[in-house]
């Protein structure tokens, strides 16, 4: 039997932002996440020289705010508890992001978390037509963001786990 790092969302978020692999025991905190006190990317952005110009904005899954909400100058969050609702969160994130990119780009870092592909897999399975639809929606969002970016901006797109054929975490997809 193979052992690997859990793919629970809050554990993966912490790993990416803190620069290390979280422990297995942190998976128990998935639904009761608390403020992250360790050094992390958001702390570093907020405390760089430049003060007020180090604005961080976030759009997405409500799981982020208990852990990192104190770093966000602008926060638009959505519930992700209804995994059958593949569109409300993603559509809200799309609207908020694109409005920000078309308007006042007074931020140093923008974070966004869409979950439609993940929810479609867990709810239906990896071969369901909703996976393809949500992949297209996500690709369209990425394309729209790229069109609004300037040549000095970096875009990082990250997925937290693969998917088995039955829609569970893991696999080679």
SVG drawing of the C-alpha trace seen along z (x, -y; Angstrom):
<svg xmlns="http://www.w3.org/2000/svg" viewBox="-26 -53 37 55">
<polyline fill="none" stroke="black" stroke-width="0.4" points="0.0,0.0 1.3,-3.4 1.2,-6.4 1.0,-10.0 0.3,-13.5 -3.4,-14.1 -5.2,-16.1 -7.6,-17.9 -8.0,-21.5 -7.0,-23.4 -3.8,-21.3 -2.9,-21.9 -3.5,-25.7 -1.2,-25.8 1.5,-23.8 1.5,-26.1 1.5,-29.4 3.8,-28.2 6.3,-26.4 6.2,-23.1 4.3,-19.9 1.6,-19.8 1.3,-16.8 -1.3,-14.1 -2.9,-15.1 -3.9,-18.5 -6.6,-16.8 -8.8,-16.7 -8.9,-20.5 -10.4,-20.6 -13.7,-22.0 -12.5,-24.0 -9.5,-25.8 -7.8,-28.4 -5.5,-31.3 -2.2,-30.3 0.6,-31.9 3.6,-30.4 5.6,-32.5 3.9,-32.4 3.8,-34.1 1.0,-36.5 2.9,-37.7 5.9,-38.4 3.8,-40.3 2.1,-42.4 5.4,-43.2 7.5,-44.2 8.7,-47.8 5.9,-49.8 3.4,-49.6 -0.1,-50.5 0.8,-49.4 1.1,-45.8 -2.6,-45.1 -3.8,-41.5 -7.2,-40.6 -9.0,-37.3 -12.0,-35.8 -13.2,-32.3 -13.9,-29.5 -14.7,-30.5 -12.2,-28.0 -9.4,-30.6 -10.7,-33.4 -10.3,-31.6 -6.7,-30.7 -5.5,-33.8 -8.3,-36.4 -6.2,-38.9 -3.9,-39.3 -6.7,-40.2 -7.4,-43.8 -10.3,-42.8 -12.2,-39.6 -15.1,-38.2 -15.9,-34.7 -18.5,-32.0 -19.7,-28.9 -18.5,-25.6 -20.5,-23.3 -23.1,-22.4 -20.9,-20.2 -23.8,-19.9 -23.7,-23.6 -20.9,-23.7 -21.4,-27.3 -22.3,-29.8 -18.8,-30.1 -17.0,-30.0 -19.3,-32.6 -18.9,-34.8 -15.1,-34.5 -15.1,-35.2 -17.2,-38.4 -15.2,-39.7 -11.8,-39.0 -12.6,-40.4 -14.2,-43.5 -11.1,-44.1 -8.8,-43.5 -10.9,-45.9 -10.9,-48.6 -8.6,-49.6 -5.6,-47.3 -4.3,-48.6 -3.2,-45.2 0.2,-43.5 -1.3,-40.0 -4.6,-38.6 -5.7,-35.1 -8.7,-33.3 -10.0,-29.8 -12.5,-28.2 -13.9,-24.7 -16.3,-23.7 -14.0,-21.0 -13.3,-19.6 -17.0,-19.5 -18.0,-18.0 -15.5,-15.1 -16.4,-14.4 -20.2,-14.7 -20.5,-12.9 -17.2,-11.2 -14.3,-11.9 -16.1,-10.8 -19.2,-13.0 -20.0,-15.7 -19.9,-18.3 -16.1,-17.8 -15.6,-18.8 -18.0,-21.8 -16.2,-23.0 -12.8,-22.5 -13.9,-24.7 -15.3,-27.3 -11.9,-27.4 -9.9,-27.6 -12.1,-30.5 -11.5,-32.3 -7.8,-31.8 -7.9,-33.1 -9.9,-36.2 -7.5,-36.9 -4.5,-36.7 -6.1,-39.1 -6.4,-41.7 -2.9,-41.2 0.0,-43.5 3.5,-42.2 4.8,-42.6 2.3,-40.4 2.8,-36.7 0.0,-34.2 0.2,-31.0 -2.5,-28.3 -2.5,-25.5 -4.6,-22.4 -4.4,-20.6 -4.9,-17.0 -5.6,-14.5 -8.8,-12.5 -9.5,-8.8 -12.2,-7.5 -14.8,-7.5 -14.1,-11.1 -12.0,-10.6 -8.6,-12.3 -5.5,-10.8 -5.1,-9.2 -3.1,-10.4 -5.6,-12.8"/>
</svg>
